[in-house]
Amino acid sequence: MNTGAFDPAGEICAIAKASGSWVHVDGAFGLWAAACPDRAHLAAGIPAAHSWATDAHKWLNVPYDSGIVFVRDPQHLQASMSSRAAYLIAGDTREPSHYTPELSRRARGVEIWAALRSLGGFGLADLIERNCRYARRFAAGLQDAGYDVLNEVVLNQVLVSFGSSERNPPGGPQGPGGRHLLVRRHRMAGPRRHAHQRLLVGDDCRRCRAQLAGDHPDGIRLTNTERHMKGWHSSASPLTITTLWPECPTGSSTSKQGRGDSVIKPCRECRQQVSEQAIQCPHCGAPYPTPAKWDGWGFEYKSSLTVFGLPLIHISFKYRPNRIPVPARGVIAMGQFACGIFTLSQFGIGLISVSQFTIAGFALAQFAVAYSLIAQIGVYIHEGRGQIVRSLEEIIKLLM
């Protein structure tokens, strides 16, 4: 049973070291608590160990498998992992294969670095604390609903008892903490995925069968609970989820939209369950995986008011899924690429243009071809000012 409890690492390390023993801490999940100021006390004494291990593919959410080991004295790690052979030519620099079990491996460190670089210290601490806060909230909701929370919720793990089918058979009297447990199998993403188990509370859900039949507003397919009460199981059936919160009727299903919490939805590519706020699916890598249709990265605004068929204002700093930029086209066009009456862009075509590179009637730019311009380098027809500017007439004469 996982309860999230921490051992008294300081005391254990002191006793072990006194007897000359090596102390290794398996902090696959819990070691990340040290990164959160409000949870760091749980990891007190752990720095006294000789080595530590943790998994970045768990709380840090990078792709599987990204395990990390730390050893206080690097010579111990090198002595246990390095190998020698005539075909393994040692260089003068650090040999990565002397510190891992494999001779060849993918660059797992890049993903870990990217996640940490993106989150930063404050972001990582917030991720950990938010998960722990949700666990306490979940435990409180279960207790308010009459169920037994068996552990002290110190991290993000909640151990709850719903009773047993032997003590509380379906249709029989059900006291607090004594609802029977219903289990169904499902496949997350088709027949080649592993079939998982999910738990569903029995009698309370009987009252909610109207809500549980059909399409749930969170985008999760929910089916009639009474089929479970008759012992119906299907390995190909959709996912069934019941969420209990203090503010909701017992056993009701709810979306936390509008309250700042994440909603779980299926990825449009692999159908695995991911957060609505995810910017990339951790399973298949699809960007912004929960919208049914996604048309690219970045920001785009287009006003509803049009002039001569063009939007009055079009702002585009957006890229399509194929990485092709979306140009801004409007009376007033702003973006990396823009075309319009007035353009503000890196690359622009317009009547009046303020750009780095432009072709325009009137231009203020670094490089420009225009009727009139102010530019660092430019070619003009009527008038031009700048560092290196020449008239089109001059250039034609030079070429003749």
ZAKEMI-348564 format. One record per residue: x, y, z of N, C-alpha, C in turn. Coordinates in steps of 0.02 Angstrom, whole numbers, plus 50000, padded with zeros to 5 digits. Atoms other than C-alpha are relative to their C-alpha. Example, Ala and Ser with C-alpha at 12.3 -4.5 7.8 and 13.67 -1.06 7.14 Angstrom:
# ZAKEMI-348564
500454994150000506154977550390500455006050000 499584994149997506844994750357499615005550037 
***
This chain:
# ZAKEMI-348564
500424994050000500005000050000500445006250000 499634993750002500685017149953499635005350039 500324995049958500295030050085500335006849996 499644993750003501575043550047500415001450062 499624998949937502405041250218500755000049987 499284999650005504245045350241500324996950062 499635002949943505455035450349500455005350031 499534995449967506565044450477500704999149973 499375001350037508025045150356500615001950041 499424997949961509185054650473500214994750050 499855005149949509065041450610500274993649966 499785006150035509235027150486500715000749974 499334998850026510775034850405500534999750055 499524999949944511615037550573500154992950024 499915006949976511335019350627500394996049948 499675003850053511885012350458500735001949994 499314997850007513455022850448500424997750059 499635002349942513935017850624500234992849992 499825007050011513974999750566500384999049935 499635000450062514895003950405499594998049940 500445002050055513385000750293499915005749950 500164995250053513005009150130499255001650003 500704998049997511385019150131499785002649932 500294997950064510385020549970499275001950010 500694997649994508765030449960499644999049933 500415000850060507475024649833499445005250005 500484994649999506565041049809499665000849933 500274999950067505745036349644499475005449991 500514994850003504285047849681500115005450053 500004995349944504485055649851500585004750005 499414995749995506225062949828499865007049972 500174993550028505425076949726499705004850052 500264995749946504645083349888500525005050023 499464995549978506345091049926500025006449959 500004994150043506045103349782499465005050018 500554995649980504515110849867500115002450072 499874997549932504825122250018499514997550052 500505002149952503195116950100500034992550015 499965007349991503635098350083500714997750015 499295001949993505535098650102500144996750068 499875003049934505415094050287499904992449999 500115007350005504795076750233500644996349981 499375003050023506495073550154500585001450046 499464998649952507485078750308500404993750014 499565005649986508985067550336500214996149939 499835003850061508995060450160500685002049971 499334998250026510545070650109500584996350033 499465003549965511545060250234500154993249968 499895006650031511405044650123500615000249954 499445000550047512755038350005499785000649928 500264999750068511665037049850499255000850002 500714998550005509925041749791499764998349929 500305001250066508765037049648499315003149998 500674997350010507225045449578499814999249927 500255000750069506145044849422499735006749976 500254993850029505895060149314499364998849961 500615001450038504515051249217499394999450045 500585000149955503415051749371499785007250014 500274993449982503165068449456500215005549950 499784994950048504155078249325499644999249933 500425001250060503065070349187500384999949934 499655000850064504425067649058499874993049974 500165006650027504285052548941500374994350037 499705006049971504625035149009500554997449955 499775000649933505955029349054500565004950012 499494994949985506975043149135500174999650074 499775000949932507745036649295500655003850013 499404996149982509085046549387500314996950062 499655002349941510405040349509500535005250018 499494995449974511515051349617500444996050048 499535003349955513075044949704500475005450029 499604994849967514015055349831500725000149974 499315000450024515725049249775499994996849931 500065002750068515815047149585500444993949987 499565005750014517225034349596499644993450014 500375006149986516015021649671499544998249941 500435001150058514815023749525500414997549941 499585001950057516215022549398500284992950010 499725006749988516955007049481499494994649988 500525005250008515294997849474499724999749930 500324999750065514755003249299500484999649941 499554999650057516315004949192500214993149976 499765006350029516924991249076500595001549954 499404999250041518544988648980500004994649946 499925004750056518804980548810500455003349948 499534997450050520044982248667499655004749950 500364995950049518704989548553499685006350031 500264994049966518165002448683500595004650013 499424995549997519415016448655499845005650049 500114994949949519525027648808500305006649977 499764993450017519685046248779500255003750061 499754995949945520375060248885499445003250039 500564996849967518645066948927499574994850036 500455004449963517255059549034499654995249952 500335005050041516595043248962499314998550030 500675001149971514695042548988499854992750016 500155007149989514665023448975500314997350064 499705002049936515715022549134499555001650060 500434997849945514265029349235499294997349993 500675002850010512755019649167500074992649981 499965007150018512315001349137500084998949925 499995001050072512175004048948500625003049968 499484996850042513515007348818499695005149953 500364995450044512225015748707499325001550030 500644998249972510685025148761499775006649968 500254993750026509555039248706500145005650051 499824994249958509815056748776499425001950045 500554998749953508575055848920500105006750036 499864993849963509435070649002499735006249966 500254994250037508835082448865499285001550021 500704999149981507005079548910499945002650072 500024997849930507345081649096500225007250005 499784993050000508325097549065499465004649974 500524995850030506935104448955499425001150048 500554999349952505605100949086500195004650057 499784995749944506615108849226500115007149977 499894993350027507095123549115499345003649989 500654997050013505285126449069499645001850065 500354998849937504595124849246500365005150044 499624996049953506005133349341499884997550071 500075002149931506185131449528499315001250029 500664998349974504545140249569499464995749968 500505004050035503575130749437500004992850024 499965006849975504205113849498499704999550070 500285000049932503785118249679499245000749997 500734999150006502045123949625499674993649976 500285006350024501755107749529499934995050056 500015004749944502185097349682499485001950052 500474997849949501205107749805499284999649976 500695000350027499675108649691499744992850002 500205007049997499635089649676499844997950072 500125001849930499775087849865499375003250026 500614996549979498405100649890499384996449973 500565003750029497255091149772499884993450037 500085006349963497605075049868499635001250065 500364998449938497055083250031499275001549986 500694998250019495515089949944499604993849982 500325006250019495125072949872499844995950062 500105003749938495335064750043499425003050041 500544996649963494195077750124499324998449969 500625001550033492865074649993499764992950013 500185007049985492915055850021499774999250072 500205000549930492825057950210499315003150010 500664996949994491355069950195499454995749971 500495004550030490485056950087499914993750041 500105005749955490685044050226500494994349991 499515005450011492185033950165500595000850048 499445000249953493715029250268500665001449965 499334998650024495375037550226500484997150051 499605004049954496665025950302500695002750014 499324997449989498245036250290499985007450017 499904992849991498865053150345500265002849934 499834997550067498915062850182500555005350007 499434995449993500655070650186500295001849932 499734998650067501065069750001499405000349952 500544999850049499955066549850499654993349994 500295006650002499355049049894499464999350053 500575001049956497675044449971499824992650000 500195007049993497285027050036499304999950030 500704999649979495405024750049499684993150000 500375006449997494275010250099499275001349983 500714999850017492575007650019499634994050029 500305006049975492224991950118500154994249953 499895005850043492104975050030499334997149979 500615003050025490824965549928499754994450046 500205005249954490844951550059499615002950059 500334996949942490374963050203499405004249980 500534995550022489254974450101499764998049930 500205002350066488414964849959499545005049966 500444995550036487494974549822499284998950021 500705000349980485724978649875499914999450075 500065000649928486114975950059500095006750034 499904993649965486234989250195500715002549994 499344997050010487665001150168500105005750050 499844994749953488395011250311500585004149975 499424995950020489725024850302500634995849995 499395003850010491325017750233499884992849982 500155006950013490425001850188499674998949933 500285001150067489925003850004500404994549967 499635005350034490354989149895500395003149942 499544997650051491694990949765499854996749934 500135002650067491374989049580500625001049958 499404999750041492794985149461499824998449929 500105001750071492774985749273500665000749964 499404999650040494094983349141499865004549941 500084995950060494394995348999500655000249963 499394998950039495634998748862500045007449985 499924992850006496355016148854500025002149927 499914997750068496765016648669500014994349950 500055005250051496225001448571500274993350024 499865006949979496574982848574500734998650016 499295001549987498474984148579500255003250064 499814996949936498484994348740499874995150057 500105004349941498624986148910499335001650032 500654999049967496944983548996500125001750073 499904997749931496894993149159499374998650042 500565000649955495754992649311499805006950025 500234993849969494685006849374499454998250050 500475001449946493615007449532499425004949997 500604995950002491845013949543499584998450062 500405001149941490805016349701499304997749980 500625003350022489215005849694499365003750013 500694997949988487615011349780499895007449986 500094993050013487905030049769499935001349926 500044998950072488145028449582499344997549971 500655002350024486495019149565499535005949992 500434994150003485645035749601500205004749944 499754995350050486705044149469500024996949931 499935003550064486435031849326499805004349941 500204995750056485575045149222500595004449978 499424995950017487135055949232500564995849970 499445004150021488295041249203499894996649933 500135003050065487455035449043500105005249946 499904995450056488025043348881500645003950006 499384996150003489315056848851500045004850058 499884995649944490025065549002500255006849975 499784993450025490325084548985500755000849998 499274999550002492175081649019500294996449940 499755003650058492305071448859500174992850014 499875006949982492405054648950499364995949990 500595004250013491225040848893499824996250063 500235003449940490215034549042499404995749984 500545004650017489035019749037499584998550061 500485001349947487555013749140500294995750055 499705003449943488105008449313499664993450016 500355006049981486774995149332500284993849964 499705005750033487664984249205500574997150042 499465002349956489124983449327499704996150059 500305003349941487964978649470499764993049983 500195006750021487424963549368500614995749982 499395003750012489234958349349500255000449929 499794999350069489444964349171500705002949996 499324997650010491254966749116500154999849926 499785000150069492044970948950500695003249995 499334997350006493884973248910500035005449948 499994994950052493404984448764499555005850017 500474994749983492214995648859500355006450017 499684993649987492545014248883500145001050074 499784998449932493275022049039499415002450042 500504997749953492145024549190500355003550057 499684996249947492615038049315499465003450042 500434996049956491695045049466500455004250044 499584995549960492435060249553499585002750058 500354997549941491925065049731500345006350025 499734993749974492155082949790499545002350057 500414997749944491555091449950499385003849978 500564995750020490415103049851499464996349962 500445003650045489565089249750499594994950037 500385005549971488185076749789500424993649999 499615006249995488895059949843499944996049936 499995004450058489425049649693499885003549935 500134996650064489045063149565500645001149962 499424998750043490185066249418500025007349984 499974992750010490815083749396500625002149964 499424996650030491955094549293500185005850044 499794994449959492995107249386500125006249958 499924994150042492885119649244499745006150036 500214993749971492755137649297500275001150069 499734999149932493675134849462500764999649999 499274999850004495455134849397500344993250002 499715006649997495675115849404500014996849931 499925003250065496205104649261499464994849990 500485005150020494935093849170500374994749960 499685005550035495455076749107499604998249938 500335001650063495065073048925500444995249960 499595004450041495625060348795500415003849949 499594997150053497055064748678499684998449933 500335001050065496395066948501500374994949957 499615004650040497805056048432500004992950029 499925006749971498085041548554499434998150047 500585001149956496485043348661500194998650073 499815000549929497495042248823499735006150036 500274994649960496835052948965500555005050018 499514994849985497765069548983499645006250026 500294993849975497485086449064499805004549942 500234995250051496495099148964500515005549990 499514994750004497905111349001500674997749972 499375002650025499265100048931500205003249934 499774997350063500335107748795500294994649956 499765005650039500955090648739499784993650034 500215006449972500295072948761500624996250024 499415003749976501525063348872500054993049971 500005006750027501035047248783500234999849927 499845000350072501135051148597500355006349975 499654993950020501875068848594499595004949961 500424995450037500395077048508499965006850035 500044993449968500415095948539499285001950015 500674997949978498925103248633499504994549986 500335006150021498125085948634499254999650010 500715001049986496355088948700499515003149951 500494997650049495525100048567499894994949945 500155004850053494645089548436500385001749936 499614997950057495525099848304500485005350023 499494995249981497135109448324500355002549938 499744997250063497775121348191500655003750007 499334997249998499455126848255500195003550065 499724996549942500565135748380499905007549993 499964992750001500535154048428499345003550009 500584995649988499295168348432499765002949934 500294996950059498095174748301499355003650019 500624996249989496755188248306499785003049933 500284997250061495625193248163499345003350016 500614996449984494305206648182499434997949955 500605001850039492535203048125499835005449949 500144994550046492415220148041500474999549940 499605000650061493005219347860499945006349957 499994994550048493465232347729500254997149934 499835002950065493485227047546500184992650005 499895007249993493415208947602500574998250045 499445001349955494925210747717499815001850071 500134997949931494835210947907500325006750014 499714993549984495115228147978500674999150035 499385001449964496435220948095500134992549998 499805007049997497365204548076500694999650032 499375000949965498725199948200500154992650000 499835007150004499625183548173500734998750018 499345002749982501105176048264499904992550009 500235006949996500565158348225500324995649947 499735004950046501235142648143499524994149995 500425005850011500225128648067500344993750027 499695006149977500515110648125500604997849958 499435001750042501695108647976500565005150004 499484994949985502735123348045500005005749949 500044994450047502215135047903499685005950035 500294994249966501915152647970499355002349967 500644997350024500185160447953500105007549990 499904992850011500375177647870499395004050022 500544995449983499355192347933499795003849937 500254996650060498255199447794499395004050020 500564995749981497145214347829500155007349984 499894992850008496935233047819500595002050045 499434999249954498055233747972500244992950015 499745006849992499175218347973500645000150042 499425000449956500405213848110500184992850011 499785006849990501465198348125500714999149974 499345001350028503065189848071499985001149925 500114998850071502395189947893499345003749993 500614996050004501115203247845499925003149931 500184996850064500225210147694499375004050012 500594995949989499015224847700500125007249983 499934992850012498725243447689500555002850045 499474998249952499745246347847500274993650030 499715006249973500965232747901500545001650052 499494999849948502015230648057500254992850007 499815007050006503065215148034500764999249994 499315001450017504725206648007500084999949924 500015000150073504325203347824499315002749979 500644997050016502985214747752499945002749929 500184996950064502125220347593499395004250014 500564995749986501005235347606500075007049971 499974993150022500565253147562500465004050046 499564997049949501365259247724500264994350043 499725005849966502565247247806500565001950048 499464999549951503615247047963500234992850012 499795007050001504635231147946500764999550000 499285001250008506345223347946500164999349926 499935000750073506165218047764499325001649970 500664998150027504815225947657500035002249928 500154997050065504135230347487499385004150012 500554995849980503005245247508499975006549960 500044993250028502385262047450500435004750041 499624995849954503075270947601500264995450056 499715005049956504285261447712500475003150051 499504998849948505235262947875500264993150018 499775006949996506345247747877500764999550004 499285001350004508055239847890500204998849927 499895001250072507975233347711499345001249965 500634998250031506675240647594500075001449925 500104997850069506115242747414499335003650002 500614996149991504835256847410499995006249956 500074993750037504165272347325500395005450038 499624995549957504825282647472500184996150063 499805004249943505815275847617500515003550044 499454998749953506895278147770500244993150020 499765006849989508015262847784500754999950010 499275001049996509725256247827500274998449931 499825001650069509835248447655499355000049960 500634999650037508535252647524500075002349929 500064997850069508015255547345499335003649995 500624996050003506745269447313499885002449929 500194997250065505805276847166500005007550003 500084992749996505405294447225500505003250048 499574996749949506365298547384500234994850051 499755004749950507465289247507500535003050044 499494997849952508505292447662500244993950039 499745005649961509655280847756500754999149991 499285001250001511375273147771500234998349929 499835001950069511465264647601499344999749961 500624999850038510005269947493500165002749930 499914998050069509955271647305499335000149965 500614999750039508615276447182500014994449948 500065005250051507975263547060500325002349935 499724997250062508515275146919500774999350001 499285000749995510315275146982500234992849988 499815007150006510375256346993499934997749927 500105001950071509685254346816500575002749958 499454997150039511025266346749500654996250011 499395003749986512395256546839500014993349964 500065006650031511765240446761500025000449923 500034999250073511625247346584500715000249971 
***
